[in-house]
Amino acid sequence: MTANSGGQRTVSTSEAGESRSDPMTDAPLGSPHVADPIIESRDLDVYYGDDQALHSIDMEIPEQQVTALIGPSGCGKSTFLRSINRMNDLIDIARVDGDLSFRGKNVYDEDVDPVALRRKIGMVFQKPNPFPKSIFDNVAYGLRVQGKDGADVDVEAEVRTALERAALLEEVEDQLDESGLELSGGQQQRLCIARAIAPDPEVILMDEPASALDPVATSKIEDLVEELAEEYTVVIVTHNMQQAARISDKTAVFLTGGHLVEFDDTNKIFENPESDRVEDYITGKFG
Ligand SMILES: Nc1ncnc2c1ncn2[C@@H]1O[C@H](COP(=O)(O)OP(=O)(O)OP(=O)(O)O)[C@@H](O)[C@H]1O
């Protein structure tokens, strides 16, 4: 990245042989060029009624990596996350303009079925929310609801695999028939992760998945996120900057008003950000 003579920084996308600059602010930044991004946002605006929550977001999310979304409260991180698998559709007053593509297809095209989309792009929420069902049924639900429980599918094997991938199988192997609600908070969250991965999505969206957990459970979730990225693409919202620095490959910094101010390799963001506002945010001067 370089600064031009007018003081406006430009971003070199050498592989594409072009350079771009953000017309929105005086501290625009780097949107690293990602070869074949799995998710791509172009000029994405999101509104709640008359209020605009996100402004012209451009982002390319790489496959099988962890991308962290950070920024102060209310800057639009969760709104962006929910735009990816159209969870904002469930909010009556939410409206989306612009492009958000998954493997090159705009997820807001009329022919996209949001339920099928969410099969490919699963989600884990801040507060563990297991169903009042057995551990087994919580995970099997993810398969059944998505029609993956046909005669040719070994549901038990799939449930065990999902629990294993969520680093929970060993702890619950002898109690699969017991209620998911009887697990600890950290185990409940790993159960929700198992439920999300059982239908074999390509992307897992996580909205502050460890913020309700104690440090030991948090550390298990962090280890798990890194492991999941070997097989899935993970996009995670976190308030915890140390967590973003520890577990993510790319970091997107949103700042007040719903602007994406900088998006780059995580090391670059935390060691040498382009934007003064990002530097102030990550060094704790505000937020
Ligand atoms: N369902 C909703 N209805 C109306 N406005 C909403 C709704 N959800 C979010 N907003 C508004 O959109 C803006 C962005 O909110 P969002 O929850 O995406 O931010 P955030 O960065 O995830 O915040 P936090 O870190 O506190 O969770 C805020 O001004 C918020 O009040």
The ligand as an SDF file (V2000), in Angstrom:
LIG
                    3D

 31 33  0  0  0  0  0  0  0  0999 V2000
  -32.8750   -5.4030   14.5690 N   0  0  0  0  0  0  0  0  0  0  0  0
  -32.4620   -4.1250   14.4860 C   0  0  0  0  0  0  0  0  0  0  0  0
  -33.3590   -3.1280   14.3260 N   0  0  0  0  0  0  0  0  0  0  0  0
  -32.9680   -1.8410   14.2450 C   0  0  0  0  0  0  0  0  0  0  0  0
  -31.6790   -1.4340   14.3140 N   0  0  0  0  0  0  0  0  0  0  0  0
  -30.7410   -2.3900   14.4820 C   0  0  0  0  0  0  0  0  0  0  0  0
  -31.0790   -3.7760   14.5720 C   0  0  0  0  0  0  0  0  0  0  0  0
  -29.9400   -4.4830   14.7250 N   0  0  0  0  0  0  0  0  0  0  0  0
  -28.9290   -3.5770   14.7360 C   0  0  0  0  0  0  0  0  0  0  0  0
  -29.4150   -2.3300   14.5860 N   0  0  0  0  0  0  0  0  0  0  0  0
  -28.6180   -1.0880   14.5580 C   0  0  0  0  0  0  0  0  0  0  0  0
  -27.6320   -1.2030   13.5460 O   0  0  0  0  0  0  0  0  0  0  0  0
  -26.3830   -0.6820   14.0030 C   0  0  0  0  0  0  0  0  0  0  0  0
  -25.3290   -1.7750   13.9190 C   0  0  0  0  0  0  0  0  0  0  0  0
  -25.6610   -2.7920   14.8650 O   0  0  0  0  0  0  0  0  0  0  0  0
  -24.8580   -4.1490   14.9720 P   0  0  0  0  0  0  0  0  0  0  0  0
  -25.5400   -4.9940   16.0070 O   0  0  0  0  0  0  0  0  0  0  0  0
  -24.6700   -4.7130   13.6350 O   0  0  0  0  0  0  0  0  0  0  0  0
  -23.4510   -3.6330   15.5210 O   0  0  0  0  0  0  0  0  0  0  0  0
  -22.2840   -4.4510   16.2180 P   0  0  0  0  0  0  0  0  0  0  0  0
  -21.0130   -3.8210   15.7710 O   0  0  0  0  0  0  0  0  0  0  0  0
  -22.4380   -5.9000   15.9740 O   0  0  0  0  0  0  0  0  0  0  0  0
  -22.5430   -4.1130   17.7420 O   0  0  0  0  0  0  0  0  0  0  0  0
  -22.2100   -4.9590   19.0620 P   0  0  0  0  0  0  0  0  0  0  0  0
  -20.7260   -5.1080   19.0750 O   0  0  0  0  0  0  0  0  0  0  0  0
  -22.7080   -4.0980   20.1690 O   0  0  0  0  0  0  0  0  0  0  0  0
  -22.9390   -6.2730   18.9500 O   0  0  0  0  0  0  0  0  0  0  0  0
  -26.6170   -0.1550   15.3990 C   0  0  0  0  0  0  0  0  0  0  0  0
  -26.8900    1.2180   15.3150 O   0  0  0  0  0  0  0  0  0  0  0  0
  -27.8450   -0.9070   15.8510 C   0  0  0  0  0  0  0  0  0  0  0  0
  -28.6040   -0.1370   16.7650 O   0  0  0  0  0  0  0  0  0  0  0  0
  1  2  1  0
  2  3  1  0
  2  7  2  0
  3  4  2  0
  4  5  1  0
  5  6  2  0
  6  7  1  0
  6 10  1  0
  7  8  1  0
  8  9  2  0
  9 10  1  0
 10 11  1  0
 11 12  1  0
 11 30  1  0
 12 13  1  0
 13 14  1  0
 13 28  1  0
 14 15  1  0
 15 16  1  0
 16 17  2  0
 16 18  1  0
 16 19  1  0
 19 20  1  0
 20 21  2  0
 20 22  1  0
 20 23  1  0
 23 24  1  0
 24 25  2  0
 24 26  1  0
 24 27  1  0
 28 29  1  0
 28 30  1  0
 30 31  1  0
M  END
$$$$
